[in-house]
Amino acid sequence: MSLPRLPRLPRLPRLPRLPRLPRLPRRSGSEGPAPPPASTESRSEGRVVLPFGLRRRLLAAQLVIALLAGAGLALLLHSGHSNRPARAPARAGTSPGSPSSASAGAGAGANGTSNSQRTVTLPLDRAVAQLFLIGFAGTDARSPLLASLHARDWGGVVIDPSNFVDAHQLSALTGLVERSVAQARHTSPFVVARQAGGSASTFPNLPPVPQPQQGTGGRSAVAQSQAIATARALARVGVNMNLAPNADLAYEGGLGADRAFSSDPAVVVKLTASALRGYRMTRVISVPGPFPGEGAAAQDPAYGVASVGLSLAQLQARDLRPFAAVVGQAPAIQLSDALFTALDPVTPATLSAPAIALLRHGLGYRGVIVSGDLQAASAAGASIGQDAVDALRAGADMLYISGDAAAQDAAFRAVLSAVQSGQLSERQIAQSVARELALKRVYRLVR
């Protein structure tokens, strides 16, 4: 059925052209002042000379038209400039060029990035602290987390089952987090949980249902509605970031069997994208993972060394497909703590430059890359501080360290020292912080 043709708008009538002002007769030195014309019919040098009052009115009309045209041009230029991203001011006590600050440009789009530029400036110690997602002990105002948040401008806090009693307690706890940050005049943090359903959930009484149950029938509407319900429940208790959905594929006897949507890559692609849509609609940050897919691992890397022996061709044909499908939508992606024989058989993906390069450059991902838990990924014989430096050097943007305050402090000091000594470039730190703050702006955590 063709749509009816809209009627053509009538042309506006042209404004009448104003008459040109006549030239006044020239005066010569030998002549006295020219007498005013007696009437509109009087002539001087063959030209009509209008009465003085009429000439003044015509001149005023031309002046008004010129002013209106100028005002229209100014309004057009102003509207063009107002669409450009503003340059963020430097924080108090810092200057963009000072050696103790980190400054970089970053825009904000669907996944926290765009081609537009915006300057981010923070003192170096605050910029480094923004790179960390920290776990903590406690469930209420006695938690040492609150003093830690006052001392350092941490990028985010991660809530695990030991921090949870019930929804009322959790709301009070996240409120205390926000107040502590506000009192210290620090940046609003990500408040993070892992709520993917079933055994992969921090809060057992909140949505969603387990992902294998969502995957039955392969319906996009189910995954999207479960994500919306989960996001609303998390938002009510003050959580703004969810380390979900799980983008693994299910393998018989593998880790993904009771966590993944399906063993079919096409179904996992479809439902992962649908879940991301649901989270985006309700403005809770969704972080799919663990990249590049640990569904074939025999055990959870949180409980011991886990290895995925698939070839690169097998990963590309199956496990990488969900991530490749959502690189333009995912605000952040979390890395796996497992070993991947095809990429780096001795280094967990979260510390591996080849694994992170596959995501950043191979798939073209431009959003925030979050490490796995560095406590679980700690390489044999390496300190947590060295692991933090190695993860950033490999290309991670944010470092997750579960609730060991001493380990978090050691990692922070190691990264700060590495930047100050030149082992890590200040430019790289600034780029990571810029991605993170751009994401916080998109989700209105900061202005």
MARNUMAR-528941 format. One record per residue (C-alpha): residue number from 1; residue in one letter; chain; y, x, z. Coordinates in nm, 2 decimals, always signed. Layout:
<nodes>
[NUM,a,A,[Y,X,Z]]
...
</nodes>
This chain:
<nodes>
[1,m,A,[+0.00,+0.00,+0.00]]
[2,s,A,[+0.33,+0.15,-0.10]]
[3,l,A,[+0.63,+0.14,+0.13]]
[4,p,A,[+0.94,-0.06,+0.02]]
[5,r,A,[+1.22,+0.15,-0.13]]
[6,l,A,[+1.51,+0.17,+0.10]]
[7,p,A,[+1.85,+0.05,-0.05]]
[8,r,A,[+2.09,+0.32,-0.15]]
[9,l,A,[+2.38,+0.37,+0.07]]
[10,p,A,[+2.72,+0.28,-0.09]]
[11,r,A,[+2.94,+0.57,-0.17]]
[12,l,A,[+3.24,+0.61,+0.05]]
[13,p,A,[+3.57,+0.57,-0.13]]
[14,r,A,[+3.76,+0.89,-0.20]]
[15,l,A,[+4.07,+0.95,+0.00]]
[16,p,A,[+4.38,+0.94,-0.21]]
[17,r,A,[+4.53,+1.28,-0.29]]
[18,l,A,[+4.85,+1.35,-0.11]]
[19,p,A,[+5.15,+1.42,-0.33]]
[20,r,A,[+5.26,+1.78,-0.34]]
[21,l,A,[+5.57,+1.86,-0.16]]
[22,p,A,[+5.85,+1.94,-0.40]]
[23,r,A,[+6.00,+2.29,-0.40]]
[24,l,A,[+6.34,+2.32,-0.26]]
[25,p,A,[+6.60,+2.47,-0.48]]
[26,r,A,[+6.66,+2.84,-0.43]]
[27,r,A,[+6.98,+2.96,-0.28]]
[28,s,A,[+7.18,+3.24,-0.42]]
[29,g,A,[+7.41,+3.46,-0.24]]
[30,s,A,[+7.72,+3.33,-0.44]]
[31,e,A,[+7.64,+2.97,-0.37]]
[32,g,A,[+7.70,+2.79,-0.05]]
[33,p,A,[+7.43,+2.58,+0.13]]
[34,a,A,[+7.27,+2.33,-0.10]]
[35,p,A,[+7.38,+1.98,-0.02]]
[36,p,A,[+7.11,+1.74,+0.09]]
[37,p,A,[+6.99,+1.51,-0.19]]
[38,a,A,[+7.16,+1.18,-0.19]]
[39,s,A,[+6.86,+0.97,-0.29]]
[40,t,A,[+6.50,+0.99,-0.42]]
[41,e,A,[+6.64,+0.98,-0.77]]
[42,s,A,[+6.85,+1.29,-0.72]]
[43,r,A,[+6.72,+1.60,-0.90]]
[44,s,A,[+6.75,+1.98,-0.85]]
[45,e,A,[+6.64,+2.23,-1.11]]
[46,g,A,[+6.45,+1.95,-1.29]]
[47,r,A,[+6.24,+1.86,-0.98]]
[48,v,A,[+6.24,+1.54,-0.77]]
[49,v,A,[+6.38,+1.62,-0.42]]
[50,l,A,[+6.24,+1.37,-0.16]]
[51,p,A,[+6.45,+1.26,+0.14]]
[52,f,A,[+6.42,+1.48,+0.44]]
[53,g,A,[+6.25,+1.21,+0.66]]
[54,l,A,[+5.98,+1.15,+0.40]]
[55,r,A,[+5.91,+1.52,+0.35]]
[56,r,A,[+5.87,+1.55,+0.73]]
[57,r,A,[+5.61,+1.27,+0.74]]
[58,l,A,[+5.41,+1.41,+0.46]]
[59,l,A,[+5.41,+1.75,+0.62]]
[60,a,A,[+5.29,+1.60,+0.95]]
[61,a,A,[+5.01,+1.42,+0.76]]
[62,q,A,[+4.89,+1.74,+0.60]]
[63,l,A,[+4.89,+1.92,+0.94]]
[64,v,A,[+4.68,+1.64,+1.10]]
[65,i,A,[+4.43,+1.66,+0.81]]
[66,a,A,[+4.41,+2.04,+0.85]]
[67,l,A,[+4.35,+2.01,+1.23]]
[68,l,A,[+4.08,+1.76,+1.18]]
[69,a,A,[+3.90,+1.98,+0.93]]
[70,g,A,[+3.93,+2.27,+1.16]]
[71,a,A,[+3.79,+2.07,+1.45]]
[72,g,A,[+3.49,+1.96,+1.24]]
[73,l,A,[+3.42,+2.32,+1.14]]
[74,a,A,[+3.44,+2.44,+1.50]]
[75,l,A,[+3.20,+2.16,+1.61]]
[76,l,A,[+2.95,+2.26,+1.34]]
[77,l,A,[+2.97,+2.63,+1.44]]
[78,h,A,[+2.93,+2.54,+1.81]]
[79,s,A,[+2.62,+2.33,+1.75]]
[80,g,A,[+2.47,+2.61,+1.55]]
[81,h,A,[+2.53,+2.86,+1.83]]
[82,s,A,[+2.40,+2.62,+2.10]]
[83,n,A,[+2.06,+2.61,+1.94]]
[84,r,A,[+2.02,+2.99,+1.99]]
[85,p,A,[+1.83,+3.10,+2.30]]
[86,a,A,[+2.07,+3.21,+2.58]]
[87,r,A,[+2.06,+3.56,+2.71]]
[88,a,A,[+1.94,+3.54,+3.07]]
[89,p,A,[+2.18,+3.71,+3.32]]
[90,a,A,[+2.07,+4.01,+3.51]]
[91,r,A,[+1.95,+3.95,+3.87]]
[92,a,A,[+2.18,+4.03,+4.15]]
[93,g,A,[+2.18,+4.40,+4.24]]
[94,t,A,[+2.04,+4.51,+3.90]]
[95,s,A,[+2.17,+4.60,+3.56]]
[96,p,A,[+1.99,+4.58,+3.23]]
[97,g,A,[+2.01,+4.95,+3.18]]
[98,s,A,[+1.93,+5.08,+3.52]]
[99,p,A,[+1.63,+5.29,+3.56]]
[100,s,A,[+1.51,+5.08,+3.85]]
[101,s,A,[+1.48,+4.77,+3.64]]
[102,a,A,[+1.24,+4.64,+3.38]]
[103,s,A,[+1.40,+4.45,+3.09]]
[104,a,A,[+1.24,+4.30,+2.78]]
[105,g,A,[+1.29,+4.01,+2.53]]
[106,a,A,[+1.05,+3.72,+2.51]]
[107,g,A,[+1.08,+3.36,+2.39]]
[108,a,A,[+0.88,+3.06,+2.49]]
[109,g,A,[+0.66,+2.85,+2.27]]
[110,a,A,[+0.34,+2.65,+2.31]]
[111,n,A,[+0.16,+2.94,+2.46]]
[112,g,A,[+0.46,+3.11,+2.61]]
[113,t,A,[+0.57,+3.31,+2.31]]
[114,s,A,[+0.79,+3.27,+2.01]]
[115,n,A,[+1.00,+3.47,+1.77]]
[116,s,A,[+1.32,+3.40,+1.97]]
[117,q,A,[+1.43,+3.66,+2.22]]
[118,r,A,[+1.54,+3.63,+2.57]]
[119,t,A,[+1.62,+3.91,+2.81]]
[120,v,A,[+1.43,+3.95,+3.13]]
[121,t,A,[+1.57,+4.18,+3.40]]
[122,l,A,[+1.41,+4.25,+3.74]]
[123,p,A,[+1.41,+4.55,+3.97]]
[124,l,A,[+1.10,+4.76,+3.90]]
[125,d,A,[+0.92,+4.68,+4.23]]
[126,r,A,[+0.97,+4.30,+4.17]]
[127,a,A,[+0.86,+4.34,+3.81]]
[128,v,A,[+0.54,+4.51,+3.91]]
[129,a,A,[+0.47,+4.25,+4.18]]
[130,q,A,[+0.51,+3.98,+3.91]]
[131,l,A,[+0.20,+4.12,+3.74]]
[132,f,A,[-0.03,+4.02,+4.03]]
[133,l,A,[-0.22,+3.70,+4.11]]
[134,i,A,[-0.34,+3.74,+4.47]]
[135,g,A,[-0.60,+3.57,+4.68]]
[136,f,A,[-0.55,+3.53,+5.05]]
[137,a,A,[-0.70,+3.43,+5.38]]
[138,g,A,[-0.61,+3.12,+5.59]]
[139,t,A,[-0.54,+2.76,+5.54]]
[140,d,A,[-0.21,+2.69,+5.72]]
[141,a,A,[+0.12,+2.84,+5.85]]
[142,r,A,[-0.07,+3.12,+6.03]]
[143,s,A,[-0.19,+3.26,+5.70]]
[144,p,A,[-0.07,+3.62,+5.64]]
[145,l,A,[+0.01,+3.51,+5.28]]
[146,l,A,[+0.34,+3.37,+5.39]]
[147,a,A,[+0.47,+3.71,+5.52]]
[148,s,A,[+0.33,+3.88,+5.21]]
[149,l,A,[+0.52,+3.63,+4.98]]
[150,h,A,[+0.84,+3.71,+5.17]]
[151,a,A,[+0.79,+4.08,+5.13]]
[152,r,A,[+0.69,+4.09,+4.77]]
[153,d,A,[+0.77,+3.88,+4.46]]
[154,w,A,[+0.41,+3.82,+4.37]]
[155,g,A,[+0.35,+3.65,+4.03]]
[156,g,A,[+0.10,+3.40,+4.17]]
[157,v,A,[-0.14,+3.30,+4.44]]
[158,v,A,[-0.50,+3.20,+4.39]]
[159,i,A,[-0.66,+2.94,+4.61]]
[160,d,A,[-1.04,+2.97,+4.67]]
[161,p,A,[-1.28,+2.74,+4.86]]
[162,s,A,[-1.21,+2.92,+5.19]]
[163,n,A,[-0.84,+2.81,+5.17]]
[164,f,A,[-0.93,+2.44,+5.13]]
[165,v,A,[-1.00,+2.18,+5.40]]
[166,d,A,[-0.88,+1.86,+5.23]]
[167,a,A,[-0.61,+1.74,+5.00]]
[168,h,A,[-0.36,+1.68,+5.27]]
[169,q,A,[-0.40,+2.03,+5.41]]
[170,l,A,[-0.38,+2.18,+5.06]]
[171,s,A,[-0.06,+2.00,+4.99]]
[172,a,A,[+0.09,+2.13,+5.31]]
[173,l,A,[-0.02,+2.48,+5.23]]
[174,t,A,[+0.12,+2.49,+4.88]]
[175,g,A,[+0.45,+2.35,+5.02]]
[176,l,A,[+0.46,+2.64,+5.27]]
[177,v,A,[+0.41,+2.88,+4.98]]
[178,e,A,[+0.70,+2.73,+4.79]]
[179,r,A,[+0.93,+2.74,+5.09]]
[180,s,A,[+0.84,+3.10,+5.17]]
[181,v,A,[+0.92,+3.20,+4.82]]
[182,a,A,[+1.25,+3.01,+4.82]]
[183,q,A,[+1.36,+3.16,+5.15]]
[184,a,A,[+1.30,+3.51,+5.00]]
[185,r,A,[+1.49,+3.41,+4.68]]
[186,h,A,[+1.18,+3.52,+4.48]]
[187,t,A,[+1.04,+3.38,+4.16]]
[188,s,A,[+0.84,+3.06,+4.18]]
[189,p,A,[+0.47,+3.17,+4.17]]
[190,f,A,[+0.18,+3.04,+3.98]]
[191,v,A,[-0.04,+2.84,+4.23]]
[192,v,A,[-0.38,+2.89,+4.08]]
[193,a,A,[-0.73,+2.74,+4.13]]
[194,r,A,[-1.05,+2.73,+3.93]]
[195,q,A,[-1.14,+2.37,+3.88]]
[196,a,A,[-1.38,+2.35,+3.58]]
[197,g,A,[-1.62,+2.10,+3.74]]
[198,g,A,[-1.94,+2.12,+3.93]]
[199,s,A,[-2.03,+2.46,+4.08]]
[200,a,A,[-1.73,+2.61,+3.90]]
[201,s,A,[-1.48,+2.41,+4.11]]
[202,t,A,[-1.27,+2.52,+4.41]]
[203,f,A,[-1.23,+2.16,+4.53]]
[204,p,A,[-1.55,+1.97,+4.53]]
[205,n,A,[-1.39,+1.62,+4.58]]
[206,l,A,[-1.15,+1.65,+4.28]]
[207,p,A,[-1.21,+1.60,+3.91]]
[208,p,A,[-1.35,+1.70,+3.66]]
[209,v,A,[-1.72,+1.62,+3.62]]
[210,p,A,[-1.93,+1.92,+3.53]]
[211,q,A,[-1.87,+2.05,+3.17]]
[212,p,A,[-2.23,+2.00,+3.05]]
[213,q,A,[-2.19,+1.63,+3.15]]
[214,q,A,[-1.86,+1.62,+2.96]]
[215,g,A,[-2.03,+1.77,+2.65]]
[216,t,A,[-2.30,+1.51,+2.63]]
[217,g,A,[-2.22,+1.33,+2.31]]
[218,g,A,[-1.96,+1.58,+2.21]]
[219,r,A,[-1.67,+1.34,+2.24]]
[220,s,A,[-1.32,+1.49,+2.24]]
[221,a,A,[-1.17,+1.19,+2.42]]
[222,v,A,[-1.40,+1.26,+2.72]]
[223,a,A,[-1.29,+1.62,+2.76]]
[224,q,A,[-0.92,+1.53,+2.72]]
[225,s,A,[-0.93,+1.25,+2.97]]
[226,q,A,[-1.12,+1.47,+3.22]]
[227,a,A,[-0.85,+1.74,+3.18]]
[228,i,A,[-0.57,+1.48,+3.23]]
[229,a,A,[-0.74,+1.35,+3.55]]
[230,t,A,[-0.79,+1.71,+3.68]]
[231,a,A,[-0.44,+1.81,+3.60]]
[232,r,A,[-0.29,+1.51,+3.78]]
[233,a,A,[-0.51,+1.57,+4.09]]
[234,l,A,[-0.41,+1.94,+4.10]]
[235,a,A,[-0.04,+1.86,+4.05]]
[236,r,A,[-0.05,+1.62,+4.35]]
[237,v,A,[-0.17,+1.91,+4.58]]
[238,g,A,[+0.08,+2.16,+4.44]]
[239,v,A,[-0.15,+2.36,+4.20]]
[240,n,A,[+0.02,+2.44,+3.86]]
[241,m,A,[-0.25,+2.66,+3.70]]
[242,n,A,[-0.62,+2.60,+3.64]]
[243,l,A,[-0.86,+2.88,+3.54]]
[244,a,A,[-1.04,+2.63,+3.31]]
[245,p,A,[-1.19,+2.51,+3.08]]
[246,n,A,[-1.49,+2.74,+3.06]]
[247,a,A,[-1.52,+2.84,+2.69]]
[248,d,A,[-1.87,+2.99,+2.72]]
[249,l,A,[-2.16,+2.88,+2.51]]
[250,a,A,[-2.48,+2.76,+2.69]]
[251,y,A,[-2.78,+3.00,+2.65]]
[252,e,A,[-3.12,+2.92,+2.79]]
[253,g,A,[-3.16,+3.12,+3.11]]
[254,g,A,[-2.80,+3.24,+3.08]]
[255,l,A,[-2.49,+3.20,+3.29]]
[256,g,A,[-2.35,+2.93,+3.07]]
[257,a,A,[-2.64,+2.69,+3.10]]
[258,d,A,[-2.48,+2.50,+3.39]]
[259,r,A,[-2.12,+2.57,+3.31]]
[260,a,A,[-2.06,+2.53,+2.93]]
[261,f,A,[-1.98,+2.22,+2.73]]
[262,s,A,[-2.27,+2.29,+2.49]]
[263,s,A,[-2.49,+2.54,+2.32]]
[264,d,A,[-2.33,+2.43,+1.99]]
[265,p,A,[-2.02,+2.64,+1.90]]
[266,a,A,[-1.87,+2.35,+1.70]]
[267,v,A,[-1.89,+2.12,+2.01]]
[268,v,A,[-1.75,+2.39,+2.24]]
[269,v,A,[-1.46,+2.45,+2.00]]
[270,k,A,[-1.38,+2.08,+1.98]]
[271,l,A,[-1.40,+2.01,+2.35]]
[272,t,A,[-1.21,+2.32,+2.46]]
[273,a,A,[-0.92,+2.23,+2.23]]
[274,s,A,[-0.93,+1.87,+2.36]]
[275,a,A,[-0.92,+1.99,+2.72]]
[276,l,A,[-0.62,+2.21,+2.65]]
[277,r,A,[-0.44,+1.92,+2.50]]
[278,g,A,[-0.50,+1.71,+2.81]]
[279,y,A,[-0.37,+1.99,+3.04]]
[280,r,A,[-0.06,+2.04,+2.82]]
[281,m,A,[+0.02,+1.67,+2.83]]
[282,t,A,[+0.03,+1.67,+3.21]]
[283,r,A,[+0.21,+2.01,+3.23]]
[284,v,A,[-0.06,+2.20,+3.42]]
[285,i,A,[-0.13,+2.55,+3.28]]
[286,s,A,[-0.48,+2.58,+3.14]]
[287,v,A,[-0.64,+2.92,+3.13]]
[288,p,A,[-0.96,+2.92,+2.92]]
[289,g,A,[-1.21,+3.20,+2.97]]
[290,p,A,[-1.39,+3.42,+3.03]]
[291,f,A,[-1.32,+3.62,+2.71]]
[292,p,A,[-1.51,+3.72,+2.50]]
[293,g,A,[-1.77,+3.48,+2.64]]
[294,e,A,[-2.03,+3.56,+2.90]]
[295,g,A,[-2.26,+3.26,+2.86]]
[296,a,A,[-2.55,+3.49,+2.77]]
[297,a,A,[-2.52,+3.70,+3.08]]
[298,a,A,[-2.81,+3.68,+3.32]]
[299,q,A,[-2.59,+3.65,+3.63]]
[300,d,A,[-2.23,+3.59,+3.74]]
[301,p,A,[-2.04,+3.92,+3.75]]
[302,a,A,[-1.89,+3.81,+4.08]]
[303,y,A,[-2.24,+3.88,+4.24]]
[304,g,A,[-2.34,+4.19,+4.06]]
[305,v,A,[-2.33,+4.39,+3.73]]
[306,a,A,[-2.37,+4.15,+3.44]]
[307,s,A,[-2.42,+4.25,+3.08]]
[308,v,A,[-2.41,+4.07,+2.75]]
[309,g,A,[-2.63,+4.24,+2.49]]
[310,l,A,[-2.52,+4.04,+2.18]]
[311,s,A,[-2.40,+4.23,+1.87]]
[312,l,A,[-2.05,+4.20,+1.75]]
[313,a,A,[-2.17,+3.99,+1.46]]
[314,q,A,[-2.34,+3.75,+1.70]]
[315,l,A,[-2.03,+3.73,+1.92]]
[316,q,A,[-1.82,+3.65,+1.61]]
[317,a,A,[-2.06,+3.39,+1.48]]
[318,r,A,[-2.08,+3.20,+1.82]]
[319,d,A,[-1.91,+3.31,+2.14]]
[320,l,A,[-1.58,+3.41,+1.99]]
[321,r,A,[-1.53,+3.09,+1.80]]
[322,p,A,[-1.39,+2.88,+2.09]]
[323,f,A,[-1.13,+3.15,+2.16]]
[324,a,A,[-1.04,+3.19,+1.80]]
[325,a,A,[-0.98,+2.82,+1.77]]
[326,v,A,[-0.73,+2.80,+2.06]]
[327,v,A,[-0.53,+3.13,+2.04]]
[328,g,A,[-0.23,+2.93,+1.92]]
[329,q,A,[-0.26,+2.67,+2.20]]
[330,a,A,[-0.38,+2.85,+2.52]]
[331,p,A,[-0.09,+2.94,+2.75]]
[332,a,A,[-0.31,+3.22,+2.90]]
[333,i,A,[-0.66,+3.35,+2.86]]
[334,q,A,[-0.87,+3.51,+3.13]]
[335,l,A,[-1.10,+3.81,+3.07]]
[336,s,A,[-1.46,+3.85,+3.17]]
[337,d,A,[-1.58,+4.09,+3.43]]
[338,a,A,[-1.91,+4.14,+3.24]]
[339,l,A,[-2.01,+4.43,+3.03]]
[340,f,A,[-2.04,+4.37,+2.65]]
[341,t,A,[-2.27,+4.62,+2.47]]
[342,a,A,[-2.10,+4.56,+2.13]]
[343,l,A,[-1.75,+4.64,+2.26]]
[344,d,A,[-1.79,+4.88,+2.56]]
[345,p,A,[-2.13,+4.92,+2.72]]
[346,v,A,[-2.00,+5.09,+3.04]]
[347,t,A,[-1.67,+4.92,+3.11]]
[348,p,A,[-1.62,+4.56,+3.21]]
[349,a,A,[-1.42,+4.36,+2.95]]
[350,t,A,[-1.13,+4.31,+3.19]]
[351,l,A,[-1.08,+4.70,+3.19]]
[352,s,A,[-1.18,+4.76,+2.83]]
[353,a,A,[-0.92,+4.84,+2.57]]
[354,p,A,[-1.16,+4.74,+2.28]]
[355,a,A,[-1.22,+4.40,+2.44]]
[356,i,A,[-0.85,+4.33,+2.50]]
[357,a,A,[-0.76,+4.46,+2.15]]
[358,l,A,[-1.01,+4.22,+2.00]]
[359,l,A,[-0.82,+3.93,+2.17]]
[360,r,A,[-0.46,+4.06,+2.12]]
[361,h,A,[-0.50,+4.21,+1.77]]
[362,g,A,[-0.83,+4.09,+1.63]]
[363,l,A,[-0.76,+3.72,+1.71]]
[364,g,A,[-0.38,+3.75,+1.71]]
[365,y,A,[-0.33,+3.61,+2.06]]
[366,r,A,[+0.03,+3.63,+2.19]]
[367,g,A,[+0.01,+3.46,+2.53]]
[368,v,A,[-0.06,+3.59,+2.88]]
[369,i,A,[-0.38,+3.78,+2.92]]
[370,v,A,[-0.52,+3.75,+3.28]]
[371,s,A,[-0.77,+4.00,+3.42]]
[372,g,A,[-1.09,+3.89,+3.58]]
[373,d,A,[-1.12,+3.95,+3.95]]
[374,l,A,[-1.07,+4.33,+3.98]]
[375,q,A,[-1.27,+4.33,+4.30]]
[376,a,A,[-1.57,+4.22,+4.10]]
[377,a,A,[-1.49,+4.44,+3.80]]
[378,s,A,[-1.43,+4.76,+4.00]]
[379,a,A,[-1.59,+5.05,+3.81]]
[380,a,A,[-1.84,+5.27,+3.99]]
[381,g,A,[-1.65,+5.54,+4.19]]
[382,a,A,[-1.31,+5.41,+4.09]]
[383,s,A,[-1.05,+5.28,+4.34]]
[384,i,A,[-0.89,+4.93,+4.31]]
[385,g,A,[-0.56,+5.10,+4.24]]
[386,q,A,[-0.71,+5.30,+3.94]]
[387,d,A,[-0.87,+4.98,+3.81]]
[388,a,A,[-0.54,+4.80,+3.82]]
[389,v,A,[-0.37,+5.08,+3.63]]
[390,d,A,[-0.66,+5.09,+3.38]]
[391,a,A,[-0.65,+4.71,+3.32]]
[392,l,A,[-0.28,+4.72,+3.24]]
[393,r,A,[-0.32,+5.03,+3.02]]
[394,a,A,[-0.60,+4.85,+2.83]]
[395,g,A,[-0.36,+4.56,+2.76]]
[396,a,A,[-0.39,+4.30,+3.04]]
[397,d,A,[-0.07,+4.12,+3.15]]
[398,m,A,[-0.16,+3.99,+3.49]]
[399,l,A,[-0.40,+4.13,+3.75]]
[400,y,A,[-0.62,+3.90,+3.97]]
[401,i,A,[-0.73,+4.05,+4.30]]
[402,s,A,[-0.91,+3.82,+4.54]]
[403,g,A,[-0.83,+3.79,+4.91]]
[404,d,A,[-0.82,+4.15,+5.03]]
[405,a,A,[-0.46,+4.22,+5.13]]
[406,a,A,[-0.53,+4.60,+5.17]]
[407,a,A,[-0.67,+4.62,+4.82]]
[408,q,A,[-0.37,+4.42,+4.68]]
[409,d,A,[-0.13,+4.65,+4.85]]
[410,a,A,[-0.31,+4.96,+4.72]]
[411,a,A,[-0.32,+4.82,+4.36]]
[412,f,A,[+0.05,+4.74,+4.38]]
[413,r,A,[+0.14,+5.08,+4.49]]
[414,a,A,[-0.08,+5.25,+4.23]]
[415,v,A,[+0.08,+5.05,+3.95]]
[416,l,A,[+0.43,+5.11,+4.07]]
[417,s,A,[+0.36,+5.49,+4.10]]
[418,a,A,[+0.20,+5.49,+3.75]]
[419,v,A,[+0.52,+5.34,+3.60]]
[420,q,A,[+0.75,+5.58,+3.79]]
[421,s,A,[+0.54,+5.88,+3.68]]
[422,g,A,[+0.52,+5.77,+3.32]]
[423,q,A,[+0.14,+5.70,+3.32]]
[424,l,A,[+0.23,+5.34,+3.24]]
[425,s,A,[+0.54,+5.27,+3.02]]
[426,e,A,[+0.82,+5.07,+3.17]]
[427,r,A,[+0.84,+4.90,+2.83]]
[428,q,A,[+0.48,+4.77,+2.85]]
[429,i,A,[+0.54,+4.64,+3.20]]
[430,a,A,[+0.86,+4.46,+3.08]]
[431,q,A,[+0.67,+4.30,+2.80]]
[432,s,A,[+0.40,+4.17,+3.03]]
[433,v,A,[+0.66,+4.03,+3.27]]
[434,a,A,[+0.85,+3.88,+2.99]]
[435,r,A,[+0.54,+3.69,+2.87]]
[436,e,A,[+0.47,+3.57,+3.22]]
[437,l,A,[+0.83,+3.45,+3.29]]
[438,a,A,[+0.84,+3.28,+2.95]]
[439,l,A,[+0.53,+3.09,+3.04]]
[440,k,A,[+0.69,+2.99,+3.37]]
[441,r,A,[+1.00,+2.87,+3.19]]
[442,v,A,[+0.79,+2.66,+2.95]]
[443,y,A,[+0.62,+2.49,+3.25]]
[444,r,A,[+0.96,+2.46,+3.44]]
[445,l,A,[+0.86,+2.69,+3.72]]
[446,v,A,[+1.17,+2.89,+3.66]]
[447,r,A,[+1.49,+2.82,+3.47]]
</nodes>
